[in-house]
Amino acid sequence: MWTLETASLALAAVLGAVTLRDHWTLSRAMRPRPLPPRLARYPSISVIRPIKGRDPELAENVRSGLEHGYPGEVESLFVFDDEHEYGIAIVEEVIAEYREAGNSDRIEILICGPPPPDRTGKLNAMLLGVRRARGELIAFADSDIRTDRDALRILVETMFHSKGVGCTFAPAVVSERARSLGDAVCAMLLNGLYTPAAARETLSSDSELPFVLGQLMLFTRPVLDAIGGLESLRGQLVDDLYIGVLVRRAGYRNVASSHPIRIIQYGLSPREALSRYTRWLTFSRTGIPQWSFKRPIALRAILFWVGFGAMLGFALSVQWLPAAAFAALATGVAASVNALHNRTGCAPLRARHWIASAVLILLAPLLLARVHLLQRRVEWRGRVYELDANSRLAG
């Protein structure tokens, strides 16, 4: 006859098996994919780089973008709000070094002014960049990314060796070793949760996603025209994610490159880390509506909370064997997130930061409730955006 203790141990064992199977599926999806073949001709590209605020190692990020290794013509457009922005002097210094080395790519610094209420600052900069761009292809690059000499080339090769592609984008990894628990939590959010979920989605759909992860994304001009231009993103808080929805709606595909890029992120205070975490959840609400992408993330959160809650309940009832079994379940989920984080090729976590995955999942319900029920504004790169009930721009 089954007792409560026996049934609890059996349930913990079943959920542990689900955790192992889920981890294996995600780990398999993260295996390196083959690179596309080379092109006979590489079209010209305009790379638009909005910059706002103070990113760690900004000079190195800018330098890596200019030393792109692309075999075709590249135009780089750096877009700032105004001439007093912190990053302008850094960009000018790197450009001067680049010129002294004998490089002749077209490079320009643009001033776009503050955004109107129905645009994010990034979209405002992107719009000006597109108006000034001369390249056959249009790319957008965030200021906190570090690229190597293959990233841009492989992005273009991916576009022209896949059918019906409207946008290609590079998967991104927070690459630097966490210096604080806040760093580790935010890195884990991308590397341990979003990146494995995206890998699983692309594996099942020939590298396609119904949205775009916009740290480095590439478009043809006809596709931008087909979605109504970037003006069609007005009112969206997460313009880069939402642009992928419009690309799909226009009949094109969003395809992930097989070559990742690095996000340089560290030195976050607890308040900054919490704000960034909340912002990612806000972005996911409006920019990633697809349940197929969120399912593996939700599953791991549910498994962890079942394990954690049951552990507390049995421990309070002084039933140590089932408490230990469910503690093992929660620990296994957290260890899976840590292992997937390390599998991205980032700097591995220090032992004192292994708890970050548990903190990440424990905070999720509280922050999700805040995003869905309470939040009506979000701070992002020195700006405060007023939101409506659906987490879109109120303006």
C-alpha positions as CSV (number, residue, x, y, z in Angstrom):
1,M,0.0,0.0,0.0
2,W,1.3,3.4,-1.0
3,T,2.0,5.8,1.8
4,L,2.4,9.6,1.4
5,E,6.1,9.2,1.8
6,T,6.3,6.5,-0.9
7,A,4.2,8.5,-3.3
8,S,6.2,11.6,-2.7
9,L,9.5,9.8,-3.4
10,A,8.0,8.3,-6.6
11,L,6.8,11.8,-7.7
12,A,10.3,13.3,-7.0
13,A,11.8,10.5,-9.1
14,V,9.5,11.1,-12.0
15,L,10.1,14.8,-12.0
16,G,13.8,14.2,-11.7
17,A,13.6,12.1,-14.9
18,V,11.8,14.9,-16.6
19,T,14.5,17.3,-15.6
20,L,17.2,15.0,-17.0
21,R,15.4,14.5,-20.3
22,D,14.8,18.3,-20.6
23,H,18.4,19.0,-19.9
24,W,19.6,16.4,-22.5
25,T,17.2,17.9,-25.1
26,L,18.4,21.4,-24.6
27,S,22.1,20.4,-24.4
28,R,21.7,18.5,-27.7
29,A,20.1,21.5,-29.4
30,M,23.1,23.7,-28.3
31,R,25.6,21.7,-30.3
32,P,27.5,23.7,-32.9
33,R,25.8,23.8,-36.3
34,P,27.7,23.7,-39.7
35,L,28.8,26.9,-41.3
36,P,27.2,28.0,-44.6
37,P,29.3,28.0,-47.8
38,R,31.2,31.0,-49.0
39,L,29.7,33.4,-51.6
40,A,31.1,34.4,-54.9
41,R,30.3,38.0,-54.2
42,Y,29.7,39.8,-51.0
43,P,27.2,42.7,-51.1
44,S,27.9,46.0,-49.5
45,I,26.6,46.5,-45.9
46,S,25.7,49.5,-43.8
47,V,26.1,48.7,-40.1
48,I,24.1,51.1,-37.9
49,R,25.3,51.2,-34.3
50,P,23.1,53.2,-31.9
51,I,25.1,54.1,-28.7
52,K,23.7,55.5,-25.5
53,G,25.2,55.4,-22.0
54,R,28.3,53.7,-20.7
55,D,29.0,50.2,-21.8
56,P,31.9,48.3,-20.3
57,E,34.9,48.1,-22.7
58,L,33.1,50.3,-25.3
59,A,36.4,51.1,-27.1
60,E,37.1,47.4,-27.6
61,N,33.5,46.8,-28.8
62,V,33.8,49.6,-31.4
63,R,37.2,48.4,-32.5
64,S,36.0,44.9,-33.0
65,G,33.1,46.3,-35.2
66,L,35.5,48.2,-37.4
67,E,38.0,45.3,-37.7
68,H,35.1,43.2,-39.2
69,G,37.0,41.0,-41.7
70,Y,34.1,41.2,-44.1
71,P,35.3,40.6,-47.8
72,G,32.9,43.3,-49.2
73,E,32.4,47.0,-48.6
74,V,31.3,48.0,-45.1
75,E,29.9,51.4,-44.0
76,S,29.7,52.0,-40.2
77,L,27.3,54.6,-38.9
78,F,27.5,55.4,-35.1
79,V,24.3,57.2,-33.9
80,F,24.1,59.3,-30.7
81,D,21.4,61.4,-29.2
82,D,23.5,64.5,-29.0
83,E,27.1,65.7,-29.2
84,H,27.5,65.6,-25.4
85,E,27.2,61.8,-25.2
86,Y,29.9,60.0,-23.2
87,G,30.7,57.5,-26.0
88,I,31.5,60.1,-28.8
89,A,35.0,60.8,-27.7
90,I,35.7,57.1,-27.4
91,V,34.4,56.3,-30.8
92,E,36.3,59.2,-32.4
93,E,39.5,57.9,-30.8
94,V,39.0,54.4,-32.2
95,I,38.1,55.8,-35.6
96,A,41.4,57.8,-35.6
97,E,43.4,54.7,-34.8
98,Y,41.6,52.8,-37.5
99,R,42.4,55.5,-40.1
100,E,46.0,55.6,-39.0
101,A,46.3,51.9,-39.7
102,G,45.4,52.6,-43.4
103,N,41.7,51.5,-43.4
104,S,39.4,53.3,-45.8
105,D,35.9,52.1,-44.9
106,R,33.3,54.8,-44.8
107,I,32.6,55.8,-41.2
108,E,30.2,58.5,-39.9
109,I,29.0,59.8,-36.5
110,L,25.4,60.9,-36.6
111,I,23.3,62.9,-34.1
112,C,19.6,61.9,-34.0
113,G,18.3,64.0,-31.1
114,P,15.9,62.7,-28.4
115,P,13.1,60.3,-29.4
116,P,9.5,61.3,-29.6
117,P,7.1,59.6,-27.1
118,D,6.1,56.8,-29.6
119,R,9.7,55.6,-30.2
120,T,12.5,54.1,-28.2
121,G,15.9,55.8,-28.4
122,K,17.2,52.8,-30.3
123,L,14.5,53.0,-32.9
124,N,15.0,56.7,-33.3
125,A,18.7,56.1,-34.0
126,M,17.9,53.2,-36.4
127,L,15.6,55.4,-38.4
128,L,18.2,58.0,-39.0
129,G,20.8,55.4,-39.8
130,V,18.6,53.8,-42.5
131,R,18.0,57.2,-44.1
132,R,21.8,57.8,-44.3
133,A,22.9,54.3,-45.2
134,R,24.3,53.5,-48.6
135,G,24.8,49.7,-48.4
136,E,22.9,47.1,-50.3
137,L,22.2,45.3,-46.9
138,I,21.3,47.0,-43.6
139,A,22.7,45.7,-40.3
140,F,22.0,46.9,-36.8
141,A,24.5,46.3,-34.0
142,D,24.2,47.0,-30.2
143,S,26.9,48.9,-28.5
144,D,27.6,46.2,-25.9
145,I,28.5,43.4,-28.3
146,R,32.0,42.1,-29.3
147,T,32.3,40.6,-32.7
148,D,35.2,38.7,-34.4
149,R,36.3,38.7,-38.0
150,D,33.8,36.0,-39.1
151,A,30.5,37.2,-37.5
152,L,29.4,39.6,-40.2
153,R,30.5,37.4,-43.1
154,I,28.7,34.3,-41.8
155,L,25.6,36.4,-41.2
156,V,25.5,37.4,-44.9
157,E,26.3,33.8,-46.0
158,T,23.4,32.5,-43.9
159,M,21.1,35.0,-45.5
160,F,21.9,34.0,-49.1
161,H,22.1,30.3,-48.6
162,S,18.7,29.9,-47.0
163,K,15.4,30.2,-48.8
164,G,12.9,33.0,-48.2
165,V,15.1,34.8,-45.6
166,G,14.1,38.3,-44.6
167,C,16.4,38.7,-41.6
168,T,19.4,36.9,-40.2
169,F,20.7,37.5,-36.7
170,A,23.5,36.2,-34.5
171,P,22.9,34.3,-31.3
172,A,24.4,36.2,-28.4
173,V,26.3,35.0,-25.3
174,V,27.2,37.0,-22.2
175,S,30.8,36.0,-22.3
176,E,32.7,37.6,-19.4
177,R,33.1,36.0,-16.0
178,A,30.6,37.3,-13.5
179,R,32.1,39.6,-10.8
180,S,29.1,39.7,-8.6
181,L,25.9,37.7,-7.9
182,G,24.0,40.3,-9.9
183,D,26.3,39.7,-12.9
184,A,25.8,36.0,-12.6
185,V,22.0,36.2,-12.4
186,C,21.7,38.4,-15.5
187,A,24.2,36.3,-17.5
188,M,22.3,33.2,-16.5
189,L,19.0,34.7,-17.7
190,L,20.4,34.8,-21.3
191,N,22.9,31.9,-21.3
192,G,21.1,29.5,-19.1
193,L,17.5,30.1,-20.1
194,Y,17.0,32.1,-23.3
195,T,19.9,30.7,-25.3
196,P,19.0,27.1,-24.8
197,A,15.3,27.8,-25.5
198,A,16.3,29.6,-28.8
199,A,18.6,26.7,-29.7
200,R,15.8,24.2,-29.2
201,E,13.4,26.3,-31.3
202,T,15.8,26.7,-34.2
203,L,16.7,23.0,-34.1
204,S,13.0,22.1,-34.7
205,S,12.4,24.8,-37.4
206,D,15.4,24.8,-39.7
207,S,17.1,27.6,-37.7
208,E,14.0,29.9,-37.9
209,L,12.5,31.9,-35.1
210,P,9.2,33.8,-35.1
211,F,11.0,36.9,-33.7
212,V,14.5,38.4,-33.8
213,L,17.1,38.6,-31.1
214,G,18.5,41.9,-32.2
215,Q,22.0,42.3,-30.8
216,L,23.3,41.9,-34.4
217,M,20.7,41.6,-37.1
218,L,20.8,41.9,-40.9
219,F,18.1,42.8,-43.5
220,T,17.8,43.4,-47.2
221,R,16.2,46.7,-48.2
222,P,13.2,45.1,-50.0
223,V,12.3,43.3,-46.7
224,L,12.5,46.6,-44.7
225,D,10.1,48.0,-47.4
226,A,7.8,45.0,-47.2
227,I,7.2,45.5,-43.4
228,G,6.4,49.2,-43.9
229,G,9.8,50.5,-42.9
230,L,11.0,50.9,-39.4
231,E,8.2,53.4,-38.9
232,S,6.0,50.4,-38.4
233,L,7.7,49.7,-35.1
234,R,6.4,52.9,-33.5
235,G,4.8,52.3,-30.2
236,Q,6.8,49.1,-29.5
237,L,9.0,48.9,-26.5
238,V,10.9,45.9,-27.9
239,D,11.4,47.0,-31.5
240,D,14.1,44.5,-32.4
241,L,12.0,41.5,-31.2
242,Y,8.9,42.8,-32.8
243,I,10.5,43.4,-36.1
244,G,10.8,39.7,-36.5
245,V,7.1,39.3,-36.0
246,L,6.6,41.8,-38.9
247,V,9.1,40.0,-41.1
248,R,7.2,36.7,-40.6
249,R,3.9,38.5,-41.3
250,A,5.3,39.8,-44.6
251,G,6.0,36.2,-45.7
252,Y,9.8,36.0,-44.9
253,R,11.8,33.9,-42.4
254,N,14.0,35.0,-39.5
255,V,17.1,32.7,-39.5
256,A,19.7,32.4,-36.8
257,S,23.4,32.4,-37.8
258,S,25.5,29.5,-36.6
259,H,28.2,31.9,-35.3
260,P,27.6,33.5,-31.9
261,I,28.6,37.0,-30.8
262,R,29.7,38.1,-27.3
263,I,27.8,40.5,-25.0
264,I,30.2,42.4,-22.7
265,Q,28.3,42.8,-19.5
266,Y,29.6,43.0,-15.9
267,G,29.9,45.3,-12.9
268,L,26.2,45.4,-12.2
269,S,25.0,46.6,-8.8
270,P,22.1,44.7,-7.2
271,R,19.7,47.4,-8.3
272,E,21.0,47.4,-11.8
273,A,20.8,43.6,-12.0
274,L,17.2,43.6,-10.7
275,S,16.3,46.4,-13.2
276,R,17.8,44.5,-16.1
277,Y,16.1,41.3,-15.1
278,T,12.7,43.0,-14.9
279,R,13.4,44.7,-18.3
280,W,14.1,41.3,-20.0
281,L,10.8,39.9,-18.6
282,T,9.0,43.0,-19.9
283,F,10.6,42.6,-23.3
284,S,9.6,38.9,-23.4
285,R,6.0,39.7,-22.6
286,T,5.5,41.9,-25.7
287,G,8.2,40.7,-28.0
288,I,8.1,36.9,-27.5
289,P,4.4,35.8,-27.4
290,Q,5.2,32.3,-28.7
291,W,4.6,29.6,-26.0
292,S,6.8,27.1,-27.9
293,F,9.8,29.3,-27.0
294,K,8.8,29.9,-23.4
295,R,7.8,26.3,-22.7
296,P,11.3,24.9,-21.7
297,I,11.9,28.0,-19.6
298,A,8.5,27.7,-17.8
299,L,9.0,23.9,-17.4
300,R,12.3,24.4,-15.5
301,A,10.8,27.1,-13.3
302,I,7.9,24.9,-12.4
303,L,10.1,21.9,-11.7
304,F,12.3,24.1,-9.4
305,W,9.4,25.6,-7.5
306,V,7.7,22.2,-7.0
307,G,11.0,20.8,-5.7
308,F,11.7,23.9,-3.5
309,G,8.1,24.1,-2.2
310,A,7.8,20.4,-1.4
311,M,11.2,20.4,0.3
312,L,10.1,23.2,2.6
313,G,6.8,21.5,3.3
314,F,8.3,18.1,4.2
315,A,11.1,19.7,6.2
316,L,8.5,21.6,8.3
317,S,6.7,18.2,8.8
318,V,10.0,16.6,9.8
319,Q,9.8,14.1,6.9
320,W,13.4,14.2,6.0
321,L,13.6,11.5,3.2
322,P,11.0,13.2,0.9
323,A,12.4,16.6,1.8
324,A,15.8,15.4,0.7
325,A,14.3,14.0,-2.5
326,F,12.7,17.2,-3.5
327,A,15.7,19.2,-2.5
328,A,17.7,17.1,-5.0
329,L,15.0,17.9,-7.6
330,A,15.4,21.7,-7.1
331,T,19.2,21.4,-7.0
332,G,19.1,19.4,-10.2
333,V,17.1,22.0,-12.0
334,A,19.5,24.8,-10.8
335,A,22.5,22.7,-11.8
336,S,21.0,22.1,-15.3
337,V,20.7,25.9,-15.8
338,N,24.4,26.3,-14.6
339,A,25.6,23.6,-17.0
340,L,23.7,25.0,-20.0
341,H,25.2,28.4,-19.1
342,N,28.7,27.0,-19.2
343,R,28.0,25.2,-22.5
344,T,27.6,28.4,-24.4
345,G,31.3,29.0,-24.3
346,C,31.2,31.8,-21.8
347,A,33.6,32.1,-18.9
348,P,32.4,29.5,-16.3
349,L,30.8,30.6,-13.1
350,R,32.8,30.8,-9.9
351,A,31.7,28.4,-7.2
352,R,30.3,31.3,-5.1
353,H,28.0,32.2,-7.9
354,W,26.4,28.7,-8.5
355,I,23.4,29.9,-6.4
356,A,22.6,32.4,-9.2
357,S,20.3,30.1,-11.1
358,A,18.3,29.4,-7.9
359,V,18.0,33.1,-7.2
360,L,17.0,33.7,-10.9
361,I,14.1,31.3,-10.6
362,L,13.0,32.3,-7.1
363,L,12.7,35.9,-8.2
364,A,10.8,35.2,-11.4
365,P,7.2,35.0,-10.0
366,L,7.6,38.2,-8.1
367,L,9.0,40.1,-11.1
368,L,6.5,38.6,-13.5
369,A,3.6,39.7,-11.2
370,R,5.2,43.2,-11.2
371,V,5.5,43.3,-15.0
372,H,2.0,42.1,-15.6
373,L,0.1,43.8,-12.8
374,L,2.0,46.8,-11.6
375,Q,4.7,48.1,-13.9
376,R,3.8,51.1,-16.0
377,R,7.2,52.4,-16.7
378,V,10.7,51.0,-17.5
379,E,14.1,52.6,-17.3
380,W,16.4,51.8,-20.2
381,R,19.8,53.4,-20.9
382,G,19.1,56.5,-19.0
383,R,15.5,57.0,-20.3
384,V,12.2,56.3,-18.6
385,Y,9.4,55.0,-20.9
386,E,5.8,55.2,-19.8
387,L,3.9,51.9,-20.6
388,D,0.3,50.9,-21.2
389,A,-1.3,47.9,-19.7
390,N,0.2,45.6,-22.3
391,S,3.8,46.8,-21.7
392,R,3.9,48.9,-24.9
393,L,4.8,52.6,-25.1
394,A,2.0,54.7,-23.7
395,G,2.9,57.5,-26.1
